């Protein structure tokens, strides 16, 4: 699924049908690898990263996540994930 999904709505398929997380997940980035960027029309870009993350319980997971922002590096930073995209918060 792309973060671009649901950017436009139609009467048949409204954006209200897109599930959203009520609580955002916060992770510490242990390792990051930029995978790809996808250009949509205009100036919209989606960036895909493979991230090794540590959650608040100390569990370590590897996830492939998307973001709308371009980052030079993410190692050692903290991100917040809303179920669709992530953003760096520190």
DSSP file (Angstrom, degrees, kcal/mol; ACC not computed):
  #  RESIDUE AA STRUCTURE BP1 BP2  ACC     N-H-->O    O-->H-N    N-H-->O    O-->H-N    TCO  KAPPA ALPHA  PHI   PSI    X-CA   Y-CA   Z-CA
    1    1 A X              0   0    0      0, 0.0     2,-0.3     0, 0.0     0, 0.0   0.000 360.0 360.0 360.0 139.2    0.0    0.0    0.0
    2    2 A X    >   -     0   0    0      1,-0.1     3,-1.1    83,-0.0    83,-0.1  -0.675 360.0-126.3 -97.9 152.6    1.2    3.4   -0.9
    3    3 A X  T 3  S+     0   0    0     -2,-0.3    -1,-0.1     1,-0.2    82,-0.1   0.697 110.8  66.8 -68.9 -16.5    0.9    6.5    1.3
    4    4 A X  T >  S+     0   0    0      2,-0.1     3,-2.2     3,-0.1     4,-0.3   0.723  75.1 107.4 -75.3 -21.7   -0.7    8.1   -1.8
    5    5 A X  T <  S+     0   0    0     -3,-1.1    13,-0.0     1,-0.3     0, 0.0  -0.350  84.8  21.1 -57.7 131.7   -3.7    5.7   -1.5
    6    6 A X  T 3  S+     0   0    0      2,-0.2    -1,-0.3    -2,-0.0    -2,-0.1   0.469  84.5 119.3  88.3   1.4   -6.7    7.7   -0.4
    7    7 A X  S <  S+     0   0    0     -3,-2.2     2,-0.4     1,-0.0    -2,-0.1   0.855  80.4  37.2 -67.7 -32.7   -5.3   11.0   -1.4
    8    8 A X  S    S-     0   0    0     -4,-0.3     2,-0.3     6,-0.0    -2,-0.2  -0.897  78.5-158.4-115.3 149.4   -8.3   11.4   -3.8
    9    9 A X        -     0   0    0     -2,-0.4     2,-0.3     5,-0.0     5,-0.2  -0.865   5.3-161.5-123.9 159.3  -11.8   10.3   -3.0
   10   10 A X        -     0   0    0      3,-1.8     5,-0.0    -2,-0.3    -2,-0.0  -0.846  37.7-106.6-127.6 169.0  -14.8    9.4   -5.1
   11   11 A X  S    S+     0   0    0     -2,-0.3     3,-0.3     1,-0.2    -1,-0.0   0.825 121.3  49.5 -65.6 -29.2  -18.4    9.2   -4.1
   12   12 A X  S    S+     0   0    0      1,-0.3     2,-0.5    -3,-0.0    -1,-0.2   0.884 122.3  29.1 -77.9 -38.2  -18.2    5.4   -4.3
   13   13 A X  S    S-     0   0    0      3,-0.0    -3,-1.8     2,-0.0    -1,-0.3  -0.866  80.0-169.1-126.0  95.9  -15.0    5.1   -2.2
   14   14 A X    >   -     0   0    0     -2,-0.5     3,-1.3    -3,-0.3     4,-0.1  -0.366  34.6-115.0 -82.4 164.3  -14.6    7.8    0.4
   15   15 A X  G >  S+     0   0    0      1,-0.3     3,-1.5     2,-0.2    -1,-0.1   0.650 107.8  78.0 -71.4 -13.8  -11.5    8.5    2.4
   16   16 A X  G 3  S+     0   0    0      1,-0.3    -1,-0.3     3,-0.0    -3,-0.0   0.685  83.5  64.2 -68.2 -17.1  -13.5    7.5    5.5
   17   17 A X  G <  S+     0   0    0     -3,-1.3     2,-0.6     2,-0.1    -1,-0.3   0.556  78.2 100.4 -83.5  -6.8  -13.1    3.9    4.6
   18   18 A X  S <  S-     0   0    0     -3,-1.5     2,-0.1    -4,-0.1    -3,-0.0  -0.688  77.8-126.9 -81.3 120.9   -9.3    4.1    5.1
   19   19 A X        -     0   0    0     -2,-0.6     2,-0.3    64,-0.1    -2,-0.1  -0.426  28.5-169.5 -69.3 140.0   -8.3    2.6    8.5
   20   20 A X        -     0   0    0     -2,-0.1     2,-0.3    64,-0.0    63,-0.1  -0.947  23.5-113.9-128.2 151.6   -6.2    4.9   10.7
   21   21 A X        -     0   0    0     61,-1.1     3,-0.1    -2,-0.3    63,-0.1  -0.659  12.2-154.9 -83.8 136.3   -4.4    4.2   13.9
   22   22 A X  S    S+     0   0    0     -2,-0.3     2,-0.5     1,-0.2    -1,-0.1   0.837  85.7  44.4 -77.3 -33.6   -5.7    6.0   17.0
   23   23 A X  S    S-     0   0    0     -3,-0.1     2,-0.2    59,-0.0    -1,-0.2  -0.946  83.9-135.8-114.2 131.1   -2.3    5.7   18.7
   24   24 A X        -     0   0    0     -2,-0.5     2,-0.4    -3,-0.1    58,-0.2  -0.583  18.7-124.8 -83.5 146.4    0.9    6.5   16.8
   25   25 A X  E     -A   81   0A   0     56,-2.8    56,-3.2    -2,-0.2     2,-0.5  -0.755  19.3-155.1 -92.4 135.2    3.9    4.3   17.2
   26   26 A X  E     +A   80   0A   0     -2,-0.4    30,-0.4    54,-0.2     2,-0.3  -0.943  17.9 176.3-113.4 130.8    7.2    5.8   18.3
   27   27 A X  E     -A   79   0A   0     52,-2.4    52,-2.5    -2,-0.5     2,-0.5  -0.939  30.1-132.6-132.5 151.9   10.5    4.1   17.4
   28   28 A X  E     -AB  78  54A   0     26,-2.4    26,-2.3    -2,-0.3     2,-0.7  -0.918  31.9-128.6 -98.0 130.9   14.2    4.7   17.8
   29   29 A X  E     + B   0  53A   0     48,-3.1    47,-2.7    -2,-0.5    24,-0.2  -0.719  31.5 172.5 -85.6 116.3   16.0    4.1   14.5
   30   30 A X  E    S+     0   0A   0     22,-2.9     2,-0.3    -2,-0.7    23,-0.2   0.828  72.3   1.3 -87.9 -38.5   19.0    1.7   14.9
   31   31 A X  E     - B   0  52A   0     21,-1.5    21,-2.9    44,-0.1     2,-0.4  -0.991  66.5-167.5-150.8 143.8   19.8    1.3   11.3
   32   32 A X  E     - B   0  51A   0     -2,-0.3     2,-0.4    19,-0.2    19,-0.2  -0.990   7.0-174.3-138.2 145.6   18.3    2.7    8.1
   33   33 A X  E     - B   0  50A   0     17,-1.9    17,-3.0    -2,-0.4     2,-0.3  -0.960  24.2-133.7-139.9 119.0   18.6    2.0    4.4
   34   34 A X  E     + B   0  49A   0     -2,-0.4    15,-0.2    15,-0.2     3,-0.1  -0.560  27.3 176.1 -70.4 130.3   17.0    4.1    1.7
   35   35 A X  E     -     0   0A   0     13,-2.8     2,-0.3     1,-0.3    14,-0.2   0.863  49.3 -31.5-102.3 -53.2   15.2    1.9   -0.8
   36   36 A X  E     - B   0  48A   0     12,-1.4    12,-3.2     2,-0.0     2,-0.4  -0.991  40.3-138.2-164.1 159.5   13.4    3.9   -3.4
   37   37 A X  E     - B   0  47A   0     -2,-0.3     2,-0.5    10,-0.2    10,-0.2  -0.984  15.4-156.3-127.7 146.9   11.5    7.1   -4.2
   38   38 A X  E     - B   0  46A   0      8,-2.8     8,-2.4    -2,-0.4     2,-0.6  -0.986   8.0-146.0-125.2 129.1    8.4    7.4   -6.2
   39   39 A X  E     - B   0  45A   0     -2,-0.5     6,-0.2     6,-0.2     2,-0.2  -0.832  14.9-172.6 -98.1 123.7    7.4   10.5   -8.0
   40   40 A X        -     0   0    0      4,-2.8     4,-0.1    -2,-0.6     6,-0.0  -0.418  47.4 -58.7 -96.5-178.3    3.7   11.3   -8.4
   41   41 A X  S >  S+     0   0    0     -2,-0.2     3,-1.3     2,-0.1    -1,-0.2  -0.187 109.4   2.8 -60.9 155.7    2.3   14.1  -10.5
   42   42 A X  T 3  S-     0   0    0      1,-0.2     0, 0.0    -3,-0.1     0, 0.0  -0.479 130.4 -32.5  70.2-134.0    3.5   17.7   -9.6
   43   43 A X  T 3  S+     0   0    0     -2,-0.2     2,-0.4    -4,-0.1    -1,-0.2   0.136  96.1 128.9-109.5  19.4    6.0   17.8   -6.8
   44   44 A X    <   +     0   0    0     -3,-1.3    -4,-2.8    -4,-0.1     2,-0.4  -0.644  29.9 174.5 -82.1 125.7    4.8   14.8   -4.8
   45   45 A X  E     -B   39   0A   0     -2,-0.4     2,-0.4    23,-0.3    -6,-0.2  -0.971  17.9-157.1-127.0 145.6    7.4   12.3   -3.8
   46   46 A X  E     -B   38   0A   0     -8,-2.4    -8,-2.8    -2,-0.4     2,-0.5  -0.990  11.1-156.5-121.0 131.8    7.1    9.2   -1.6
   47   47 A X  E     -BC  37  67A   0     20,-3.0    20,-2.0    -2,-0.4     2,-0.5  -0.920   2.2-155.8-113.2 131.0   10.3    7.8    0.0
   48   48 A X  E     -BC  36  66A   0    -12,-3.2   -13,-2.8    -2,-0.5   -12,-1.4  -0.907  13.7-177.2-110.5 131.7   10.6    4.2    1.1
   49   49 A X  E     -BC  34  65A   0     16,-2.9    16,-2.3    -2,-0.5     2,-0.6  -0.947  25.7-140.1-126.6 144.9   13.0    3.1    3.8
   50   50 A X  E     -BC  33  64A   0    -17,-3.0   -17,-1.9    -2,-0.3     2,-0.4  -0.946  36.1-172.1-100.4 118.7   14.0   -0.2    5.3
   51   51 A X  E     -BC  32  63A   0     12,-3.4    12,-2.7    -2,-0.6     2,-0.6  -0.924  28.6-150.5-121.7 135.6   14.4    0.5    9.0
   52   52 A X  E     -BC  31  62A   0    -21,-2.9   -22,-2.9    -2,-0.4   -21,-1.5  -0.934  37.0-173.1 -98.3 118.9   15.7   -1.5   12.0
   53   53 A X  E     -BC  29  61A   0      8,-3.6     8,-2.4    -2,-0.6     2,-0.5  -0.820  28.0-150.6-122.8 150.7   13.7   -0.1   14.9
   54   54 A X  E     -BC  28  60A   0    -26,-2.3   -26,-2.4    -2,-0.3     6,-0.2  -0.988  22.2-153.4-118.1 124.6   13.5   -0.3   18.7
   55   55 A X    >   -     0   0    0      4,-2.4     3,-1.7    -2,-0.5   -28,-0.1  -0.215  37.3 -88.4 -88.0-176.9   10.1    0.2   20.3
   56   56 A X  T 3  S+     0   0    0    -30,-0.4    -1,-0.1     1,-0.3   -29,-0.1   0.692 127.0  55.9 -67.5 -18.7    9.3    1.5   23.8
   57   57 A X  T 3  S-     0   0    0      2,-0.1    -1,-0.3     0, 0.0     3,-0.1   0.482 119.1-108.7 -88.8  -4.0    9.4   -2.1   25.1
   58   58 A X  S <  S+     0   0    0     -3,-1.7     2,-0.2     1,-0.3    -2,-0.1   0.466  71.0 144.4  89.0   2.3   13.0   -2.6   23.8
   59   59 A X        -     0   0    0     -5,-0.0    -4,-2.4     1,-0.0     2,-0.5  -0.534  41.9-141.7 -75.0 140.6   11.8   -5.0   21.1
   60   60 A X  E     +C   54   0A   0     -6,-0.2     2,-0.3    -2,-0.2    -6,-0.2  -0.909  26.9 168.1-108.9 127.7   13.8   -4.7   17.8
   61   61 A X  E     -C   53   0A   0     -8,-2.4    -8,-3.6    -2,-0.5     2,-0.5  -0.926  29.3-135.4-133.7 156.7   11.9   -5.1   14.5
   62   62 A X  E     +C   52   0A   0     -2,-0.3     2,-0.3   -10,-0.2   -10,-0.2  -0.975  31.6 171.8-114.0 127.4   12.7   -4.4   10.8
   63   63 A X  E     -C   51   0A   0    -12,-2.7   -12,-3.4    -2,-0.5     2,-0.6  -0.959  33.3-136.1-134.6 150.7   10.0   -2.6    8.8
   64   64 A X  E     +C   50   0A   0     -2,-0.3     2,-0.3   -14,-0.2   -14,-0.2  -0.945  40.1 173.9-104.5 114.0    9.7   -1.1    5.4
   65   65 A X  E     -C   49   0A   0    -16,-2.3   -16,-2.9    -2,-0.6     2,-0.3  -0.853  23.1-136.2-126.2 156.3    8.0    2.2    5.8
   66   66 A X  E     -C   48   0A   0     18,-0.4    20,-2.0    -2,-0.3     2,-0.3  -0.756  18.2-180.0-109.5 155.8    7.1    5.2    3.6
   67   67 A X  E     -C   47   0A   0    -20,-2.0   -20,-3.0    -2,-0.3    20,-0.1  -0.978  31.6-139.6-148.1 158.2    7.4    8.9    4.2
   68   68 A X  S    S+     0   0    0     18,-0.4   -23,-0.3    -2,-0.3     2,-0.3   0.610  83.3  79.4 -89.8 -15.2    6.6   12.1    2.3
   69   69 A X  S    S-     0   0    0     17,-0.4     2,-0.5   -22,-0.1   -22,-0.1  -0.682  77.8-126.8-100.3 148.3    9.8   13.9    3.5
   70   70 A X        -     0   0    0     -2,-0.3     2,-0.4   -24,-0.0    -2,-0.1  -0.804  28.4-172.7 -92.7 128.1   13.3   13.4    2.2
   71   71 A X        -     0   0    0     -2,-0.5     3,-0.1     1,-0.1     0, 0.0  -0.948  25.2-152.0-121.6 141.9   15.9   12.6    4.8
   72   72 A X  S    S-     0   0    0     -2,-0.4     2,-0.3     1,-0.3    -1,-0.1   0.895  83.9 -14.0 -75.4 -41.9   19.7   12.3    4.4
   73   73 A X        -     0   0    0      1,-0.1    -1,-0.3   -40,-0.0   -40,-0.0  -0.979  47.4-168.6-156.2 159.0   20.0    9.8    7.2
   74   74 A X    >   +     0   0    0     -2,-0.3     3,-2.3    -3,-0.1   -45,-0.3   0.456  41.9 130.1-128.5  -8.9   17.9    8.4   10.1
   75   75 A X  T 3  S+     0   0    0      1,-0.3   -45,-0.2   -43,-0.1     3,-0.1  -0.260  82.1  10.2 -56.1 131.2   20.3    6.4   12.2
   76   76 A X  T 3  S+     0   0    0    -47,-2.7    -1,-0.3     1,-0.3     2,-0.1   0.375 104.5 115.7  83.4  -4.0   20.0    7.4   15.9
   77   77 A X    <   -     0   0    0     -3,-2.3   -48,-3.1   -48,-0.1     2,-0.4  -0.411  64.2-119.7 -93.2 172.2   16.8    9.5   15.4
   78   78 A X  E     -A   28   0A   0    -50,-0.2    11,-3.0    -2,-0.1    12,-1.3  -0.932  29.2-171.1-111.8 135.2   13.3    9.0   16.7
   79   79 A X  E     -AD  27  88A   0    -52,-2.5   -52,-2.4    -2,-0.4     2,-0.4  -0.866  15.8-144.3-123.0 158.8   10.4    8.5   14.4
   80   80 A X  E     -AD  26  87A   0      7,-2.5     7,-2.0    -2,-0.3     2,-0.5  -0.990  14.0-160.2-121.9 133.8    6.6    8.4   14.8
   81   81 A X  E     -AD  25  86A   0    -56,-3.2   -56,-2.8    -2,-0.4     5,-0.2  -0.958  11.0-171.1-119.5 125.8    4.5    6.1   12.6
   82   82 A X        -     0   0    0      3,-2.2   -61,-1.1    -2,-0.5     4,-0.1   0.259  59.3 -92.4-101.0  12.1    0.8    6.7   12.1
   83   83 A X  S    S+     0   0    0      2,-0.2     3,-0.1   -63,-0.1   -64,-0.1   0.208 121.6  44.8  98.0 -15.5    0.0    3.4   10.3
   84   84 A X  S    S+     0   0    0      1,-0.5   -18,-0.4   -63,-0.1     2,-0.3   0.660 120.3   0.3-122.7 -48.8    0.5    5.0    6.8
   85   85 A X        -     0   0    0    -20,-0.1    -3,-2.2   -82,-0.1    -1,-0.5  -0.904  62.3-130.6-141.0 166.0    3.7    7.1    6.9
   86   86 A X  E     -D   81   0A   0    -20,-2.0   -18,-0.4    -2,-0.3   -17,-0.4  -0.866  11.9-164.0-120.7 158.4    6.4    8.1    9.3
   87   87 A X  E     -D   80   0A   0     -7,-2.0    -7,-2.5    -2,-0.3     2,-0.4  -0.991  25.2-117.9-136.1 144.8    8.0   11.4   10.3
   88   88 A X  E     +D   79   0A   0     -2,-0.3    -9,-0.3    -9,-0.2   -14,-0.0  -0.673  27.6 178.0 -80.3 132.2   11.3   12.1   12.1
   89   89 A X              0   0    0    -11,-3.0   -10,-0.2    -2,-0.4    -1,-0.1   0.595 360.0 360.0-111.9 -15.8   10.7   13.9   15.4
   90   90 A X              0   0    0    -12,-1.3   -11,-0.1     0, 0.0    -2,-0.1   0.312 360.0 360.0-158.9 360.0   14.3   14.2   16.7
